Amino acid sequence: MRLRLLAERVLVKSIDRERDGIAIKFHEKTPVQPQKLVELVSASPGIVLSPNGVLKIQSAGLMPNEIFPSLRSLLLELAS
């Protein structure tokens, strides 16, 4: 539930599990500044931003019970 509230706060359109990670799609009116996304991607080797604006988090090396806390931390950082 907390993850959902954070996602709503930054206007996440969807969070999808993919074969090699997690894809976060933002609503076009997200309050997240593009510069914040660029800084996040630059500082985090397992995170990439696709040309169409989808934030992709590689989950290789993450245990299943680490995925939600990682997503929560990421969304908290973007919300601040």
One Martini backbone bead per residue (centre of mass of N, CA, C, O) as a GRO file, in nm:
protein
   80
    1MET     BB    1   0.057   0.063  -0.021
    2ARG     BB    2   0.297   0.259  -0.002
    3LEU     BB    3   0.383   0.226  -0.294
    4ARG     BB    4   0.125   0.337  -0.420
    5LEU     BB    5   0.139   0.621  -0.292
    6LEU     BB    6   0.407   0.700  -0.419
    7ALA     BB    7   0.323   0.659  -0.713
    8GLU     BB    8   0.099   0.874  -0.706
    9ARG     BB    9   0.277   1.119  -0.627
   10VAL     BB   10   0.460   1.072  -0.915
   11LEU     BB   11   0.288   0.962  -1.148
   12VAL     BB   12   0.250   0.656  -1.198
   13LYS     BB   13   0.133   0.444  -1.439
   14SER     BB   14   0.355   0.199  -1.417
   15ILE     BB   15   0.446  -0.136  -1.287
   16ASP     BB   16   0.669  -0.371  -1.439
   17ARG     BB   17   0.741  -0.696  -1.489
   18GLU     BB   18   1.034  -0.828  -1.617
   19ARG     BB   19   1.267  -1.042  -1.704
   20ASP     BB   20   1.518  -0.816  -1.613
   21GLY     BB   21   1.288  -0.641  -1.445
   22ILE     BB   22   1.183  -0.302  -1.402
   23ALA     BB   23   0.906  -0.091  -1.511
   24ILE     BB   24   0.871   0.268  -1.520
   25LYS     BB   25   0.581   0.463  -1.579
   26PHE     BB   26   0.508   0.788  -1.655
   27HIS     BB   27   0.335   1.049  -1.642
   28GLU     BB   28   0.335   1.339  -1.826
   29LYS     BB   29   0.271   1.500  -1.526
   30THR     BB   30   0.509   1.463  -1.368
   31PRO     BB   31   0.701   1.602  -1.095
   32VAL     BB   32   0.947   1.485  -1.210
   33GLN     BB   33   1.254   1.574  -1.278
   34PRO     BB   34   1.471   1.511  -1.527
   35GLN     BB   35   1.732   1.563  -1.363
   36LYS     BB   36   1.673   1.349  -1.146
   37LEU     BB   37   1.686   1.106  -1.339
   38VAL     BB   38   1.973   1.150  -1.440
   39GLU     BB   39   2.111   1.130  -1.165
   40LEU     BB   40   2.015   0.847  -1.096
   41VAL     BB   41   2.138   0.700  -1.340
   42SER     BB   42   2.435   0.793  -1.292
   43ALA     BB   43   2.443   0.659  -0.983
   44SER     BB   44   2.299   0.389  -1.119
   45PRO     BB   45   2.389   0.100  -1.282
   46GLY     BB   46   2.082  -0.054  -1.268
   47ILE     BB   47   1.982   0.216  -1.420
   48VAL     BB   48   1.754   0.310  -1.684
   49LEU     BB   49   1.673   0.534  -1.960
   50SER     BB   50   1.462   0.547  -2.194
   51PRO     BB   51   1.367   0.724  -2.471
   52ASN     BB   52   1.047   0.691  -2.363
   53GLY     BB   53   1.072   0.723  -2.026
   54VAL     BB   54   1.168   0.449  -1.907
   55LEU     BB   55   1.229   0.302  -1.606
   56LYS     BB   56   1.502   0.073  -1.554
   57ILE     BB   57   1.536  -0.215  -1.340
   58GLN     BB   58   1.768  -0.425  -1.249
   59SER     BB   59   1.727  -0.758  -1.084
   60ALA     BB   60   1.995  -0.857  -1.076
   61GLY     BB   61   2.074  -0.975  -0.747
   62LEU     BB   62   1.788  -0.972  -0.649
   63MET     BB   63   1.580  -1.044  -0.421
   64PRO     BB   64   1.248  -1.071  -0.392
   65ASN     BB   65   1.251  -0.914  -0.100
   66GLU     BB   66   1.406  -0.645  -0.242
   67ILE     BB   67   1.221  -0.501  -0.447
   68PHE     BB   68   1.025  -0.321  -0.284
   69PRO     BB   69   1.238  -0.157  -0.125
   70SER     BB   70   1.373  -0.044  -0.380
   71LEU     BB   71   1.127   0.102  -0.495
   72ARG     BB   72   1.071   0.279  -0.252
   73SER     BB   73   1.340   0.432  -0.253
   74LEU     BB   74   1.314   0.548  -0.534
   75LEU     BB   75   1.044   0.703  -0.493
   76LEU     BB   76   1.142   0.876  -0.259
   77GLU     BB   77   1.362   1.021  -0.416
   78LEU     BB   78   1.168   1.139  -0.639
   79ALA     BB   79   0.974   1.294  -0.426
   80SER     BB   80   1.203   1.501  -0.304
   0.00000   0.00000   0.00000
